[in-house]
Amino acid sequence: MKLDELLAQSASQLLDERDVAMNQGLDAPLDIPHASHLGKVGSLHLYRCEVLPGSKMIADVPITLLPGNDMEATEGYLLGWGNGALLIQTFDHVGQTLEHCTLIPDTSGFLETGAARLSDMATKPDSFTLGPAERLVPWLQPSPGSDAQQIRDNIPTTVLSMQWGDDRASRWTKLTALIVDQVRKNKRILLVAPDHETVDALTGAVARALKMAALPHRSILCRYELPLTKEAATMPIYELGYEAQMYHFYAKANANKVALRKKYDRFRELTPILAYKRDKQKDLNEVKLLEWRLLTQLSDWQGKVKGIDKILLDYEALPIWKRMGMQFAGKNVATLAEYRVIYEGKIHGLMQEVEVAQARIKELIPEATIPKDMRPEYDVLKEEIKRLGGTKKIREMLSAGEGTNRQAFAQNKRVMATTPGRILTDPLFRKVPYDLLIVDDAPRIPTPLLLAASGLIRERIFLSGDTNDLVQGEHLGQMCWPHKFLGTMLSSPAQPAPVG
């Protein structure tokens, strides 16, 4: 069987299981007698819901919680079972304690989304990296009459590697050593386990190994979705949660953006003020120049009046020949008096214009005066805006910060630990490729989930698990990869973890 045929078969299987889920009432609302809020990480909230005996659900199924306390419904995901109660993750806080609320699972929608994902992998192979995934086909769906040893020999160990053992501690020691080695080679790793409890424990073991190797585990390792425990392998894994890390990162980034927005807003506020002050200063300079010209003309006319007064005062004492010369020039006593009247009229007109100019100057001085601290503040802001690329660039930076980019944040993590159910249905994982896939407890993971995870891998797949979960036989078809998806994934308080 080829990979595209196996993908199509798995998609058809999920659609058949969707019909089974609808017939079995797995989408029916569940009555929750009591629910309590366990904690919050970023924008996600963890609730513990007590359910009636016999309730069964699939992990990672989308759910809708109707709180029944006059609050609006919220959506989220089922994470698993803990101490006989259901653990769910919601996007909104609906109260510390809830009485008689309703939980509505969307099992059929989960299966339908998974079927669509596998169908896309089969019909649009160019959108995925399916080279390593092809190596899984002989293991997941061996051809009739295939010999197990022959299939093992035909699969290059550089692409598909396996490790089986009864002792989980020894298996994980080898897994963590492999992860540390691949991280040092700058590889991007997708770490998968069948349920959230195992993912938490494995995340703690990997974090401890990275720390012992003197590697920055907080920036390298990420646990997708909310951890169910606060500590694993003596390591605080709550701080390794994807939402916690992203919330912390964007809180810091948004704090910087808030400071930048304040600077930008202040710059935008000061710019028109200083432009207004500049225009008023220009007007003030023009009015002062006009005043200076008027005062210069006024001084000239006043000088002429003083000259006439001096001539009239000294006229009787002037020699006769000077009087004759003045009369010849038209400057006798009678004409000088007329000139004086004309000059005084000019002076009076200029004095009125000077008064108008001085009144205008008094109005413009406070309008043109810049406060003492405003100019230095504006110069500093202007230099900062220029350093960041100008106002247009800053507007782009601020608008880009309006929403968080989950894909870009996930791509910066070298190791991402999650469950295969989240990989199957979360659109984030369709956009983020990885170099290496490491699957622990692989026999407990259904074929459709393994195929969905392997479609993201570019170089190598590493499978690990308990030897007891493998049914030894003449053909690989006897291995314990389930033929029925629901039979493997359904769990309840009486059956806390699925068994292959």
C-alpha positions in Angstrom: 0.0 0.0 0.0 1.2 3.5 -0.8 1.1 6.4 1.5 -1.7 8.3 -0.3 -3.8 5.2 -0.2 -3.2 4.7 3.5 -4.0 8.4 4.1 -7.3 8.1 2.2 -8.1 4.9 4.1 -7.4 6.6 7.4 -9.5 9.6 6.5 -12.4 7.2 5.5 -11.9 5.4 8.8 -12.3 8.7 10.7 -15.5 9.5 8.8 -16.9 6.1 9.6 -15.9 6.6 13.3 -17.7 10.0 13.2 -20.9 8.2 12.3 -20.3 5.8 15.1 -19.7 8.6 17.5 -22.9 10.3 16.6 -24.9 7.0 16.9 -23.3 6.3 20.3 -24.2 9.8 21.6 -20.6 11.0 22.1 -21.8 14.5 21.1 -24.6 14.5 23.7 -24.4 17.2 26.4 -23.0 16.0 29.7 -24.4 17.2 33.0 -21.6 18.5 35.3 -22.7 18.4 38.9 -19.7 20.5 40.1 -16.8 22.2 38.4 -13.9 24.2 40.0 -11.3 26.6 38.6 -7.8 25.2 39.0 -5.6 27.9 37.5 -4.9 30.3 34.7 -2.1 30.6 32.3 -2.2 33.6 29.9 -5.6 33.7 28.4 -6.4 30.0 29.1 -8.2 28.5 32.2 -8.1 25.0 33.6 -11.2 23.5 35.1 -11.9 20.3 36.9 -15.3 18.9 36.2 -17.0 16.1 38.1 -18.9 13.8 35.7 -21.4 11.1 36.2 -20.1 7.4 36.2 -19.9 5.9 32.8 -19.1 9.1 30.9 -16.7 8.6 28.0 -14.8 11.2 26.0 -11.9 11.6 23.6 -8.9 13.7 24.7 -8.3 16.9 22.7 -11.9 17.1 21.5 -13.3 20.6 21.3 -15.9 21.4 24.0 -18.5 24.1 24.8 -19.1 24.8 28.5 -22.5 26.3 29.5 -21.8 27.6 33.0 -25.4 28.1 34.0 -24.6 31.2 36.1 -25.9 33.9 33.8 -22.5 34.0 32.1 -22.0 33.4 28.4 -20.8 30.0 27.1 -17.1 29.5 26.6 -15.2 27.1 24.4 -12.1 25.0 25.0 -10.7 21.5 24.8 -10.7 18.3 26.8 -7.3 17.6 28.2 -7.8 14.3 30.1 -8.9 12.7 33.3 -7.5 13.4 36.8 -8.5 11.7 40.0 -11.8 10.6 38.5 -12.7 14.0 37.2 -12.6 15.6 33.7 -9.9 18.3 33.1 -10.8 20.9 30.5 -9.2 24.0 29.1 -11.3 27.0 28.4 -10.7 30.3 26.7 -12.7 32.4 29.3 -13.1 32.5 33.0 -16.7 31.6 34.0 -16.3 31.5 37.7 -14.3 29.9 40.5 -17.0 27.2 41.1 -19.8 26.0 38.9 -22.9 24.0 40.0 -24.9 22.0 37.5 -23.3 23.3 34.3 -23.4 21.5 30.9 -20.5 20.3 28.8 -21.1 19.8 25.1 -18.3 17.8 23.3 -17.8 18.0 19.5 -16.5 14.5 18.9 -17.9 14.3 15.4 -16.4 17.7 14.5 -13.1 16.5 15.8 -13.1 13.4 13.7 -14.4 15.3 10.6 -11.6 17.8 11.0 -9.0 15.0 11.3 -10.4 13.3 8.2 -10.2 16.6 6.2 -6.6 16.9 7.3 -5.6 13.4 6.2 -7.5 14.0 2.9 -5.5 17.1 2.3 -2.3 15.2 2.9 -3.4 12.6 0.3 -4.6 15.0 -2.3 -2.2 17.9 -1.8 1.1 16.3 -1.0 3.1 19.4 -2.0 1.7 21.2 1.0 3.3 18.7 3.4 6.6 16.9 3.8 5.7 13.3 3.3 9.1 11.8 2.6 9.8 10.3 6.1 6.1 9.5 6.5 6.3 7.0 3.6 8.7 4.9 5.7 5.9 4.3 8.2 3.6 2.6 5.6 5.2 -0.9 5.8 4.9 -0.8 9.6 1.4 0.6 9.8 -0.1 -1.4 6.9 2.2 -4.2 5.8 1.4 -6.0 2.6 0.1 -9.6 2.9 2.9 -12.1 3.3 5.5 -9.5 4.2 8.3 -10.7 6.5 9.0 -8.5 9.5 12.8 -8.8 9.3 12.7 -8.0 5.6 10.7 -4.8 6.2 13.1 -3.7 9.0 16.0 -4.2 6.6 14.4 -2.2 3.9 13.9 0.9 6.1 16.9 3.1 6.4 17.8 3.8 10.0 18.6 7.4 9.1 15.0 8.1 8.3 13.0 5.7 10.6 14.5 4.6 13.9 12.9 2.6 16.7 13.5 1.8 20.3 11.5 -0.7 22.4 12.0 -1.5 26.0 10.1 -2.6 29.1 11.6 0.1 31.4 10.3 3.5 30.6 13.1 5.2 32.6 15.8 3.7 30.5 13.9 4.5 27.3 13.5 8.1 28.3 17.2 8.4 29.2 18.0 7.5 25.6 15.3 9.7 24.3 16.5 12.7 26.2 20.1 12.1 25.2 18.9 12.0 21.5 17.0 15.3 22.0 20.0 17.0 23.6 22.2 15.9 20.7 19.7 17.1 18.1 19.2 20.4 19.8 22.9 21.0 19.7 22.7 20.3 15.9 20.1 23.1 15.8 17.3 20.7 14.8 13.6 21.4 15.3 11.9 18.5 17.2 8.3 17.5 17.5 7.9 15.4 20.7 4.7 13.4 20.9 3.1 11.1 23.5 -0.5 9.6 23.5 -1.9 11.6 26.4 -1.3 14.8 28.3 -0.2 13.1 31.4 2.7 11.3 29.5 3.5 14.6 27.7 3.8 16.4 31.0 6.2 13.7 32.5 8.2 13.6 29.3 8.5 17.4 29.1 9.9 17.4 32.6 12.5 14.7 31.8 13.6 16.6 28.6 13.8 19.9 30.5 16.0 18.3 33.2 18.2 16.8 30.5 18.6 20.1 28.7 19.4 21.8 32.0 22.0 19.2 32.9 23.5 19.8 29.5 23.8 23.5 30.2 21.3 24.4 27.5 18.6 27.2 28.0 15.7 24.8 28.4 13.2 27.6 28.9 13.9 29.1 25.5 14.3 25.7 23.7 11.5 23.6 25.1 7.8 24.3 24.9 4.8 22.2 26.1 1.8 22.9 23.9 -1.5 23.7 25.7 -1.8 23.7 29.5 0.2 21.2 31.6 -1.9 19.2 33.9 0.8 19.2 36.6 3.0 22.0 37.9 6.1 19.9 38.2 7.6 16.9 36.5 11.0 15.3 37.1 11.7 18.0 39.7 11.3 20.6 36.9 8.5 23.4 37.0 6.8 22.6 33.7 4.1 25.3 34.1 6.6 27.9 32.9 7.3 25.7 29.9 3.7 25.9 28.7 3.2 27.4 25.3 0.6 29.8 26.5 2.6 30.8 29.5 5.7 31.5 27.4 3.8 33.3 24.7 1.9 35.4 27.3 5.1 36.4 29.0 6.8 37.1 25.7 4.0 39.3 24.3 3.4 40.9 27.7 7.0 42.1 27.5 6.8 43.0 23.9 3.5 44.8 24.4 5.0 46.7 27.3 7.7 48.0 24.9 5.0 48.8 22.4 3.0 50.7 25.0 6.0 52.8 25.8 6.6 53.3 22.1 3.0 54.2 21.5 3.2 56.8 24.3 6.2 58.3 22.7 4.6 58.3 19.3 1.4 59.8 20.6 3.3 62.5 22.5 5.3 63.2 19.4 2.1 63.5 17.4 0.8 65.8 20.1 3.8 68.1 20.2 4.3 68.3 16.5 1.2 70.5 15.7 1.8 72.6 18.9 5.4 73.4 17.9 4.3 74.0 14.3 1.8 76.5 15.6 4.4 78.1 17.8 6.8 78.3 14.8 4.1 80.0 12.7 3.4 82.4 15.5 7.1 83.1 16.0 7.3 83.9 12.3 4.4 86.3 12.6 6.0 87.8 15.7 9.3 88.4 13.8 7.5 90.0 10.9 5.6 92.4 13.3 8.8 93.2 15.2 10.5 94.0 11.9 7.5 96.2 10.9 7.7 97.9 14.3 11.4 98.6 13.8 10.8 100.1 10.4 8.0 102.3 11.8 10.2 103.4 14.7 13.0 104.2 12.2 10.6 106.3 10.1 9.2 108.0 13.2 12.7 108.8 14.4 13.5 110.4 11.0 10.4 112.6 11.1 11.0 113.6 14.7 14.5 114.6 13.7 13.1 116.8 10.9 10.7 118.5 13.4 13.6 119.1 15.8 15.6 120.6 12.9 12.7 123.0 12.0 12.3 124.0 15.7 16.1 124.7 15.9 16.0 126.8 12.7 13.0 128.8 14.0 14.7 129.4 17.3 17.9 130.6 15.8 16.3 132.4 12.8 16.6 136.0 14.2 20.3 135.4 15.0 21.2 134.2 11.5 23.2 136.5 9.2 21.2 138.2 6.5 23.0 136.3 3.7 21.9 133.0 5.3 18.3 134.2 5.5 18.5 135.1 1.9 19.8 131.6 1.0 17.0 130.0 3.0 14.3 132.1 1.4 15.8 131.4 -2.0 15.4 127.6 -1.1 11.8 128.2 0.1 12.5 127.9 3.8 11.3 131.0 5.4 9.4 131.3 8.6 6.0 130.8 7.1 6.9 127.7 5.1 8.8 126.1 7.9 5.7 126.2 10.1 3.8 124.5 7.4 6.4 121.8 7.1 6.3 121.3 10.8 2.5 120.7 10.7 3.0 118.2 7.9 5.8 116.4 9.8 3.7 116.2 13.0 0.9 114.7 11.0 3.3 112.0 9.7 4.6 111.4 13.2 1.0 111.0 14.6 0.2 108.5 11.9 3.3 106.5 12.5 2.7 106.5 16.3 -0.8 105.0 15.7 0.8 102.2 13.5 3.5 101.6 16.1 0.8 101.2 18.8 -1.1 98.7 16.6 2.2 96.8 16.0 3.1 96.8 19.7 -0.4 95.5 20.7 0.0 92.7 18.1 3.4 91.9 19.5 2.0 91.6 23.0 -0.6 89.1 21.6 2.0 87.0 19.7 4.6 86.7 22.4 2.7 84.2 24.6 1.4 82.4 21.5 4.9 82.0 20.1 6.7 81.3 23.4 7.7 77.6 23.8 7.6 76.2 27.3 11.1 75.5 28.7 10.9 71.7 28.7 8.9 71.3 25.5 11.6 71.9 23.0 14.2 69.4 24.6 11.4 66.8 24.9 10.4 67.2 21.3 14.0 67.0 20.1 14.5 63.7 22.1 11.3 62.3 20.6 12.2 63.4 17.1 15.6 61.7 17.3 14.0 58.5 18.6 11.4 58.5 15.9 14.1 59.1 13.3 16.2 56.2 14.8 13.3 53.8 14.5 12.7 54.6 10.8 10.1 57.4 10.9 6.5 57.7 11.7 5.4 55.4 8.9 7.6 52.6 10.2 6.4 53.1 13.7 2.8 52.9 12.6 3.5 49.6 10.9 5.2 48.3 14.0 2.3 49.3 16.2 -0.3 47.8 13.9 1.7 44.6 13.6 1.6 44.3 17.4 -2.2 44.4 17.6 -2.4 40.6 17.5 -0.1 37.8 18.6 1.4 35.6 15.9 1.2 32.1 17.3 3.0 30.5 14.3 6.0 32.8 14.5 6.3 32.1 18.2 6.0 28.3 17.7 8.7 28.4 15.0 11.2 29.9 17.5 10.9 26.8 19.7 13.4 24.0 19.1 11.4 21.3 20.9 7.6 21.3 20.9 5.9 18.6 23.1 2.2 17.8 22.5 -0.3 15.1 21.9 -1.2 13.7 18.4 -4.8 14.8 18.8 -3.7 18.5 18.9 -1.5 18.0 15.9 -4.4 16.4 13.9 -6.8 19.2 14.3 -4.9 22.4 15.3 -4.2 24.5 12.2 -1.0 25.8 13.8 0.8 22.5 13.2 -0.1 22.4 9.6 2.1 25.6 9.1 5.1 24.7 11.2 7.5 22.1 9.8 9.9 20.1 12.0 13.1 18.2 11.3 12.6 15.3 13.7 9.5 13.5 15.1 10.0 11.6 18.4 7.0 9.5 19.5 6.9 7.8 22.8 4.4 5.0 23.5 3.9 4.8 19.8 1.8 1.6 19.8 -0.9 3.4 21.9 -1.3 6.0 19.1 -3.8 5.3 16.3 -2.6 5.2 12.8 -4.4 8.4 11.6 -2.7 10.4 14.4 0.7 9.0 13.6 0.3 9.9 10.0 -0.9 13.4 10.8 2.2 14.0 12.9 4.6 12.4 10.4 3.4 14.8 7.7 5.2 17.7 9.4 8.6 16.0 9.4 11.4 16.8 7.0 14.2 14.4 8.0 13.7 11.7 10.5 11.1 9.8 12.6 12.0 8.1 15.9 9.4 5.7 17.5 9.7 4.4 21.0 7.5 2.3 23.3 7.0 -0.5 25.7 7.8 -4.0 24.3 4.7 -5.4 26.0 2.5 -3.1 23.8 3.8 -4.9 20.7 2.2 -8.2 19.8 5.0 -10.4 18.4 4.0 -12.5 15.4 5.0 -13.7 12.0 3.6 -10.5 10.2 3.8 -6.9 11.3 0.0 -6.7 10.8 -0.3 -8.3 14.2 1.3 -5.2 15.9 -1.0 -3.3 18.1 -1.8 -0.3 16.0 -5.6 -0.1 16.4 -8.0 -0.6 13.6 -10.8 1.2 15.5 -10.0 4.8 16.4 -12.7 5.2 19.1 -11.9 1.9 20.7 -8.4 3.2 21.4 -9.0 6.9 22.3 -12.1 6.6 24.4 -11.4 7.0 28.1 -13.3 7.5 31.3 -12.6 7.9 35.1 -12.7 4.1 35.4 -10.2 3.9 32.4 -7.9 6.9 32.9 -5.5 6.1 30.0 -6.1 4.4 26.7 -4.4 1.1 26.1 -3.5 -0.2 22.7 
